[in-house]
Amino acid sequence: MCEKDAMFEMPKILAWEVTRRCPLKCQHCRAGACDIAFKDELATDECLKVIESLPRMMIIWTGGEPMSRNDIVQLVRAATSRGVRSVMAPCGMLVTEERLSELKDAGVMACSFSMDGADDISHDSFRGVKGAFESITNAMKCAKNVGMPFQVNTTVSKLNMDKLEDVYKKAIDFGASKLDLFFLVPVGRGKGISQYALSDDETKRVLDWAFDKADEGILQIKETCCPSAPAYCKKTRPNSEHKPSGCLGGRGFSFLSHVGNLQTCGFIDKPCGNIRDFNYDFKALVCAAKNPLGHRGTCRGII
């Protein structure tokens, strides 16, 4: 806890973009990730210093493609030794049973795999690389074979909102534990497809479908980057046990970029400080960046 602020708490989740390198060319990518070396990314020794400063929390190792870092197993193992839990969001292209087993042994508890269409035509066109669907389905098979729990993430837009039932069925068939619906946020490369972001009425249609599926109880459903979801669920289904979280920004969630910038989340590109300026001390950075009004979270109210 930061001094002189009893209302403030350290975030419980850190989404850490350890690299922006990625073999895919996704239309919606907030980071503009591509398959090149990015300047000024945190090096291994810098990442290890950050890990040494972390409170007990959960890291979502993300990118880019986190598995493109040669040191990713070392970083996960270092976090595990500190009592920090790990989950990972690989794009699928680099996943093998051997690599997943190694990450599992190092401490990765679960993975998320993105599937934006139920076939290669729809998924590959959105992800910008031929073979992306084959790789993500192979990744899910690998995860199942090595006993790595996983969820399916789907970016929801006008392009696939009427095909979510097919994605839902695929997620069940492959053995996913959850379907997480990420409502399109048109930032980064996503600005180029802003016309595919859902309207208010379309958002309600998707939420109605998601709430129905959640109430069926066959597969866990989550709605991410949809601030209206909690209120809409309460209004339309007051007795439902499904409790959407809406937006996590500033509510126990934090984001650290590939160059060490602390942000409310990856979609809000407004740094609240850089880890290098705080001698790689995550707690010190978070305390300095917090909302002066005393709201819980890293930087709620600043954006």
N, C-alpha and C positions, 0 to 999 in steps of 0.2 A: 504494500500500500504506500502511496506517496504521502509524504509529510504534509500536514495542514489540510488534508482533504479526505475526510472520513467516507465520503460518497464514492471515491474513486477506487476502482479495482483493476488489476492487471487483466488483459484479455485472456480468454481461455482457449482461443483458437488463433493460430497464425497460419495464414496461407502464404507460403514462401515461394516466390518465383525465383528459383535458384538459377534459371537460365532463360533466355528468350530464343535459344536455338531449337528448331523444330523442323522435321522433314515435311510437315503438312503446310498447306497454304489456305487455311480456313477463311471463308468469306467474312466471318463475324469476329475474327480474332482481335480482342481489345489491345493486344500487345504488338500486333504487326509482326509476329514471330515468323522467322524463316530459317533456312538451313545454312547459316553463316555464324562465325564467331562474333559476338557482340562486345563492343569496347566497354571496359571498366566494370565488367561483372565481378562480383565478389569471388576472390580466389579461395582455395581450400583453407588456408590458414586463417583467412578472415571469417569464413563461415564457421570454423571451429571455435573461434573467439566468441561469435554471436551465440552459438549453442551453449557455451559455458555460462552465458549470462541469462539464459532463459529461465523463467519460472516453470513450475510443473504445468504443462499445457498440452495441447495437441498441435502438431504441425501437419498441414496439408502440403506435401511436396509437389509443387506444380511448376509450370513454365508458360510458354515453351514446352519442351519435352525434358522433364527432370532426369530421365534415364540417359540422356545424351551426355550428362556429366560423368566423367570417368571416376569421380570420387563420390558418387552418390551413395554407394553402400557404406563408405567410411563415414559420411555425414549422418546417415540414418543410425549407424551403430553408435556414434558419439552421442546423438540425441537420446537413444534408448538407455545408454549408461547413465544419463542425467535424470532418468525417470520421465522423459518427455515421450509421449505417444506419437506414432507416425502413421499417416495414411498417404496414399500417393495417387496422382492423376496422370498416368501415362497416356500418350496418344495412340499407342498400340503398335506402331511400326517397329519398335525395338524390343517388343516383349517376346520372351521365350520362356519355357518352363524353367530352364536353368537360371535365368536372371531373376525371375519372380521368386524362385526358391531361395536364392541368395538374399534378396531383399526381405523376404519373410523371416529368414534366420537372423537378419540384422535388426528386425523389429517392426517392419511395415505390417500393420494389422489388417488393412483392407485397401482396395484400389477402386477408383472410379474410371469407367470407360465411356467415352462419348459416342453415342449412336444417334444421328440426326435423321435417319431414314431407315426403313426396314429392308432396303435392298441396295445393291451397289450403285445403281444409277442415281438415286436421290442422295445417298450419303456421300459418295465420291464427288459429286458436283458441288456439294456444300463444303466439303473438306479440301477441295482443290487438287487432289492427287488421285490418280487411278490406282485402285488396289487398297484404298483406305478402309473400305467396308470389310474386305477380306482380312485385313490385318487386325481390325478391332474385334471381329468375330473370333479370329484365332486367339487373340489375347484373352478373351473371355473363356475359351476352351482351356487355355493354359492355366488360367487362374483356378478354374474348377478342378483341373487335374492335380494341382499342387496344394489344394485346400486353402486358397487365398480368397476370402470373402470379397465381393465386389458389388458395386451399384452401377446402374446405367444413367448417364447424364444426357439430356436431350435439350438442345437449344430450340426453343419454341418460337416460330415465326409464321407468317402467312404461307410460307413455303411448305410447311409440314403439319399445320394445326389440324388438318382434316385426316391426317395419317397417324395420329398418335396412338390409336387403337392397335395398329400394326406394330408400332415400336414397343408398346406395352406387352403385346403377346410375345414378341421376340425376346424381350428382357426376361420374361418368365421362362421361356424355352431354354435360354442359355444359363439360367440359374442365378440371376441377379437377386439381391436382397432388397433392392429399392430402385425406384425410378425417380430421379430428381429432374424436375422441369425448370430449366433456366430460361426465363423470358428474355428475348433478345434485347440487349442494351447496345444501341448503335454508337459505339466508340471505337477508336482505332480503325482497323480495316472495316469494322462494322458500320462506319459512317457511309460506306459505299452501298449498303443495303438497307438504309434506314427506312425505305419505303415498305419493307417487309415486317417492320415492327407492328405488333398487334394494336388495333384500336381498342378503346374501352369496351365496346360491345364484344369484340373478339376475345379479349382477355376474360370477360365474364363467361363466355362459352367454353373456353378452355378450362377455367376454374371449375365450372359446373361439372365438366367431364372428370377432372382430377378429383374433386370431392366425392363424386359417385364411386370412382375406383378406390379411393381411400376407405370409404365406408364399407366396400365389399370385403376388404381385409385380406385379399389374396396376395397383394404386393404393396409394400410400403410406398407411399407417394409423398414427395416433397415439392414445394414451390419456392423457387429461389429467384431473387431479383424481381419480385412482384409485391411491392409495398401494400397494395390494396387487398391482398389475399386474406389476411387475418380478419379485417372488418367485413369483407364480403362473405366469408365463411360464417362468421357470427350472425350476420343478418339473414342469410339464406338457410343456414343449417345450425340453429342455436343449440340443438341437442347432439350434434355430431361430436365424436371423440377426436376427430381430426383437428389438429391445431396448427395451421400454417404459421411459419415464422416470419414470412414477408422478407423485409430487408434486414440483414444482420449487421450492417455497417454501424459501428459505434456501440454495439450491444454484445460485447464479449468477443468480437471478431476483429482481426487486424490483418494487414497485408504488408509484406516486405518485398520490394522489387528486386530485380536482378542486380541493380547497382546500389542497393541498400536504403532506398527511400521508404519511409513508413507512410502508409496510406490507409484511409478508412476501408477501402477495398480496391481491387484491381481495376474496377470500372470508373473510379473517381481519381483522375490523375492530378491530384493536388497534394504533393508531399508535405508531410508535417514534420520533416526533419530527416537527416540521413545518419545511418548507424555509424558511419566512419567518423562523423563529427563528435560522437559520444564514446569514442574508444571501443566500439563494438558492444557497448553495454545496452542491451535491449530494454531493460527496466528503466534506465536513465532516460533513454530516448522517449519511451512511452510517457513517462512522468512529465517530461518537458513539453510533449505534444498534446497533452490532454486538454479537453475543453475547460476553459477557466470558470465556466458556470457550474462545474462540478458534476455534470452528467456522467453516468457510467460509460466506459468504453475508451477507445484511444483518442478519437478526434471528432466525436459527434458534436455538431454545432459549429464547427469551424468551416465545414464545406458549404 
